């Protein structure tokens, strides 16, 4: 893993910890009360997945570029 990717995941973990310990309210979604903490963690998880997929794509593209050149 690259240093930039490790830093990005470290930031996601820090944000998740802050959300876990500071958010305790609920919001209405579709007639049900959903914890704001869960919504925030889900969004952070999606960003982390997107970051991981982008890093893998960059790694694959760079290895293809080296093989062709």
C-alpha positions as CSV (number, residue, x, y, z in Angstrom):
1,X,0.0,0.0,0.0
2,X,1.2,3.5,-0.8
3,X,1.8,6.1,1.9
4,X,-1.0,8.2,0.5
5,X,-3.5,5.4,0.7
6,X,-2.5,4.6,4.3
7,X,-3.0,8.3,5.2
8,X,-6.4,8.4,3.6
9,X,-7.5,5.3,5.5
10,X,-6.1,6.8,8.7
11,X,-8.3,9.9,8.1
12,X,-11.3,7.7,7.5
13,X,-10.7,5.9,10.7
14,X,-10.3,9.1,12.6
15,X,-13.5,10.5,11.2
16,X,-15.4,7.3,12.0
17,X,-14.2,7.4,15.6
18,X,-15.2,11.1,15.9
19,X,-18.7,10.2,14.5
20,X,-19.0,7.2,16.8
21,X,-18.3,9.1,19.9
22,X,-20.0,12.4,19.1
23,X,-23.2,11.6,17.1
24,X,-26.1,10.2,19.0
25,X,-29.2,11.8,17.4
26,X,-31.7,10.0,15.1
27,X,-33.2,11.3,11.8
28,X,-36.4,10.2,10.2
29,X,-35.9,8.2,7.0
30,X,-38.9,6.7,5.2
31,X,-41.0,6.9,8.4
32,X,-38.4,5.2,10.6
33,X,-35.9,6.7,13.0
34,X,-32.4,6.0,11.8
35,X,-29.3,6.8,14.0
36,X,-27.3,9.6,12.5
37,X,-24.2,7.7,13.5
38,X,-25.1,4.8,11.2
39,X,-25.8,7.1,8.3
40,X,-22.4,8.8,8.8
41,X,-20.5,5.5,9.1
42,X,-22.2,4.2,6.0
43,X,-21.2,7.2,4.0
44,X,-17.6,7.1,5.3
45,X,-17.5,3.4,4.4
46,X,-18.6,4.1,0.8
47,X,-15.9,6.8,0.5
48,X,-13.3,4.3,1.9
49,X,-14.4,1.7,-0.7
50,X,-14.2,4.3,-3.5
51,X,-10.7,5.2,-2.4
52,X,-9.6,1.6,-2.3
53,X,-11.1,0.9,-5.8
54,X,-9.4,4.0,-7.2
55,X,-6.0,2.9,-5.7
56,X,-6.4,-0.6,-7.2
57,X,-7.3,0.9,-10.6
58,X,-4.3,3.2,-10.5
59,X,-2.0,0.2,-9.6
60,X,-3.4,-1.9,-12.5
61,X,-3.1,0.9,-15.0
62,X,0.5,1.6,-14.0
63,X,1.4,-2.0,-14.3
64,X,-0.2,-2.2,-17.8
65,X,1.7,1.0,-18.8
66,X,5.0,-0.5,-17.8
67,X,4.3,-3.7,-19.7
68,X,3.5,-2.0,-23.0
69,X,6.3,0.5,-23.0
